[in-house]
């Protein structure tokens, strides 16, 4: 089962015409496409599903969701090791 996971936007860049962000999920950082969530900015929390930010959420909602995923031990299953960052550089 795949879930959307809350993460904090660390920075935003344009890559090949696509608005991409580095998003932090606790201590894990992954890349996510922001094209479906154009209102998201640096410092905002977004819900990420399969590499796409699908909505912006407030800090409290992000923290509640993150805590629930950790409690259910689903967080690690939803954040497998990422492919090499070399393709983004």
N, C-alpha and C positions, 0 to 999 in steps of 0.2 A: 504494500500500500504506500502510495506517495502522498506526502503532505506538503502544504506550504509552510515554510519556516520563517519566523521573523528574524531580520538582521538589520544592522545599522550601516547605512551608506557611509563609507570612509572617504572615497573620492570618486569623481566621475570623469570619464574621458570619452572622446569620440574615436571609434575604431572602425575603419572602413565604412563610415557613414552610419554606424550603429552607436547609440548612446549606451555605454557600458559603465558599470560601477564595480568597485571592490566593496564587498559587503561582509561585515563581521558578524559571525554567529558565535557568541561567547569568545573563545580563543581561536576559532577557526575562521579564515578569510577565504572567500570564494568570489568568483566573478559572476555578475548577473546583468542581463540586458534590462535597461530601463525604458525601452520604447513603449511598453504597455502601461507605464506609470510615469508619464511626462512631468507630473507635478512634484516628483521626488527630488530632493536635493541633498547635498552633503549634510550629514548629521541626522537625517530623517530615518525612521524605521520603515521597512518595506516587508511585505510577505513575499517570499521567493518560492517558486515551484518550478522544478526542472530547469533552473538557470534563468528564469524570467521573473522579474518583480511584477506582481499582479495587482498589488494595492499598497497604498501607504497606510500605516497604522500609527496610533499614538504610542508613546513610550510605555504607558501602563499596560495596554493591550499586548504589546510585544513581550513585555516581561512576564505577564500571566501565561501567554502561550508557550514561551520558552521554558518556564518552570514546569508546566504540565507535560511537555515533551520529555524533559529530563526525568520527571517522576515516573513516567510510563516507560522509561528507558528506550525511547524511540529516536532520540536525537542522533546518536551515533549511526544508526541505520540509515537515516535520512541525509547524513553528511559523509558519504564515502570519500576516500582519497580522491583529490582532484587530479585531472590530467596536468601535464607539465605546463607551467606558466609561460614557457617559451613561445607558444603560439599566440600569446597576447602581447608580446613585446616587439 
